[in-house]
Amino acid sequence: MMKIDNYAVFGQPISHSKSPRIHTLFAEQTGQLMDYAAREVSAENFTAATTHFFAEGGKGLNCTVPLKELAWQYADQLTERARLAKAVNTLARQADGSISGDNTDGIGLLNDLTVNHGIELKGVKILILGAGGATRGIVPPLLEQQPSTLIIANRNIGKAQAIAADFAALGKVQTCDYASLIDRQFDLIINATSASLSGDLPPLPAALLKAGGSCYDLAYANQATAFVTWGLTNNAAHSLDGLGMLVEQAAEAFFIWRGVRPHTAPVIGLLNAERELNNTNG
């Protein structure tokens, strides 16, 4: 009888997570023998729970809110993108027993924007709302695409400036507060705050989005988030939430663990169809 490899996602809260479903679909698609579970783990219990998981033979972990910075500290070695982000969402047990840390959020966003939706990033003006950990994970891959402008807007401009300083070697990142967005326009606006899940948004000028521009909310929900709704109201060519990014970052983690790259399009299509069905029935 073949041994089943164990994987999990740790976070708090975690009951809403679609990651077990996504990785189960990837495993079925690629013929991998593995189990993936969601476990409620607090920041206080993270080190003990993670050590126990790997001691029991666990192969890999995903870490979500509020554990990404703790996972960054826990890893024995870091990829360059994890080192830059100062956050880890993917831990992998190596053959020698050491734990490597990676951050697949940025590549997940990039693949969803450029591959799945054909959104051009080179030479465009990009605005990121918020200066938390999510922003740190996406700035480096966005800079690699050579946008003409990349601005981080945040209520606390000091936080935005700290991120800009950390990534100065990769490219120019500008910062401002929300009041300074008046009379500016952007081709792509990315919401990296979680505020829109509770119906809140920063004070955004109505003309902030260029004609034909796109909006992207890193958060996802069964109903349209407040920011996705804002994008639709302001005639965005695309107004998307982070479900595609979730699947794409999971695919990158799956590849790190299993050495096999799953096809994401059918999984994204299935999850979107299920979401629409739930909304129709609800």
N, C-alpha and C positions, 0 to 999 in steps of 0.2 A: 504493500500500500504506500503510495507516494505521500510525502510530507507536504502539508499546505503551509506556505509562507504567510506570515502575519504582518499586516500593516494597519495603520489607524490614523485618525485625525483627532488631535487634542484641541480643546478650546472651551470657552465659557462665555455665552451659552453655546450649545452644540446641537440641540435637538432638531434645529431647522436645516442642518447641513445636507447638501446634496452630494457631498464627496463620496460617501459609501456607494450610492447608486452609480455615480460616474465611473468609479474604479471597477465596480462589478461589471459594468457594460464593457469597459476596456478589456478586462480579463477574459470575458466571454468572446469578444471580438478577436483577440490575439492568441487565445488558447493557453492562457497563463493560469497556473494552479495557485491561487492566493485568496486570502480572506482580508477584508478591509472593514474596520469598525469605527464608529464615532464614540468618543469617550469624553465625558464632562470632566475637565481638569482645570482647577483654578491656578492662578499664578503662584500661590503659596505652595501648592502641591506639585508644581511642574517638574522640578528636579528629581524628586523621589519617584514620581510616576514614570518619567522618561527612563530613568536608570533601571527601574523594575521592568519596564516594557522590553528594553534591549537585553537585559539579563535573562529574561524568559525566552529569548530567541527571536524577538521581533526584528524585522528586516528594515522597516522604514516608517517614518512618521511625517504627517503633515501637521503644521502648527498654525492656528489661526488666532484671532483676538481672544485674550490679551497676551499671547505667548510668543510672538515672533521675535521680540527683542531678547527674551529669556533663552529662546532656542539659539539665537546668535551667540550668546555667551556660553551656551552649553557645548556647542560643537567643538571637536578637537581640531578640525581644519575647515576653512571656508573657501568657497569659490570667490573669484574676483567680484562678481555681481552681488554676492551676499556681503562681502566685506564692505563694498561701497554703500549698500542699502542699510547696513547696520541692523538688519532684520533677516530672519531665516524662516521660510515656510516649509522647507523640505529637509528632513534629516535622514541619512542613510547609513546603515551599519556596513563598514568595510570588512574585507576578508581578515584583516589583522585585529578586528574588534573595535577599532577607532570609529568615531562618528563624524561624518562629513556634513556640512551645512550648506544649503543653496537657497537662492531666492528665485522662484520661477514666475513671480507676479508680473514683472516687466515684460518678459518674453510672451507671457500669456496675453497681456493687453495688446502688444505689438501684432501678434498673429491674428487676433480677433479684428483689430482695426484694418490692417493692410491685406491680409489673406481672405478673411471671411467677408469683409465689407468693402474692400477696394478703396479705402480712404487713403489718399496721398498725404504723406507727412513731410516730404522734402520741400523746403522753401515756403512752408506755410506758417501762419501765426497760431501758436498754441497757448492756451491759458489753462492753468491748473488751479482749481479752487481747493484751498486747504494745504497745510504744511505739516501733516502728521507722518506716521510711518508709511502709510500707503503711498504718499508722494515720493518718499525716498526710493521706493522700489521701482518706480516707473520713470524717473527723470533720466537715468543713464541710457536706457534703450531709446527713449524719445530723442535725446541729443544725438545719438548715433545716426538717426534718420535725417539730420541736418535741417531742422526747421529754421525759418528765417528769424523767428522770435519764440522764446519760451519764457513765459512769465508765471510766477507763483503768486497768487493773491491770498492773503490771510489777514484775519483781524489783528493777530499779533504778528507784526511785520518782522520782528526779531527772529521768530522761528523760521520764516521763509528765507531770511538772509543767511541763517546758519546752514540751511540746505544748499543755497546758492554757493556759499563759500566752500562747502565740502566737495561740490562737483565742478568747481571752477576750472580744473585741469581738463575736463571733458568738453567744455563749451560754456558759452555765456548764458547764465540764468538770471533774468531780471526779477525783481520783487516789487510788490505794492500792496497797499491796503485796498479794501473794496471801494472806498470812496473815490479812489484814483482811477477806477475803470470807466468812468464817464467819458464819453467821446472816443473810446477805443473800440476796435472791432477785431474779432478773431475767427479763423477758419475752423478751429477745433477747440471746444471747451470741455475739459475733463473735470468732473466733480469727484474729488478724492476725500471728501468729508462723508460722514455717515448721517449727516443731518437730514438729508432728504427722505430717509426711511421713516422719519417721524413727522414728515410734512414741512420741515423747515428748510429754508434756503438763505444764502447770503443775499444782501440787497444788490440784485443784478440789474443794470440798465437794460431796457427793452431792446436797444439797438446793438447790444454787445456781440451778437452773432452775425457774421457776414452772410449775405445772401448765398445760398448753396452750402453753408457751413454745417458742421456736425457737432452733436453733443453726445457725451459718453459718461455714464454714471458708473463708477467702480462697484457700487453696491448693486444688489439685485433683490427682487422681491416678487411675489406672485402677482401683485398689482403694479401698475406703473408708478415709479418713484416720483417724488415732487420735482426732481430735476429733469427726468425724462419728460414729464408733462410740460415743464417750462420750455424744453427744447421743441416739443411739438407745437406749443403755442407761438413760438418765435420762428416757425417755418423752417426748422432744421431739415436738411436733406436726409440725415440719419439722426435719430434720437434713441440711443441704445442704453440698456443697462448692462451690468457686468456678468450676466450668465455665460456669455461666450468666453469671456476672459477666465471665468471659473473653470470651464471645461479645458481651455487651452493651457492654463497653468497646471492643471491636473495631468494633462497629457505629457507635459515636460517632466513632471515628477515621476510619472509612470515609466518614462524612458530612462530616467536616472536610475530607478530601482531595477527595472527588468531588461533594459537594453533593447526594448521594442517600442516603436513609435505607433500608437494607435491612431486611427482615423477619427477626427473630431466631428466632422460635419454631421454624420448620422446621429451622434449623441446629442449635439446641440439641437438638431431638428426634433428629436424625440422629446427632450426636456421642454422645448418651446411648445410643442404640440400638447403635451400634458398640462402645461401651465394654462394654455388657452382653453383647454377642456375644463379645467377646474374653475376658471373664471366664468365660463359659460354656465356651468352647473351651479356655481355659487350664487 
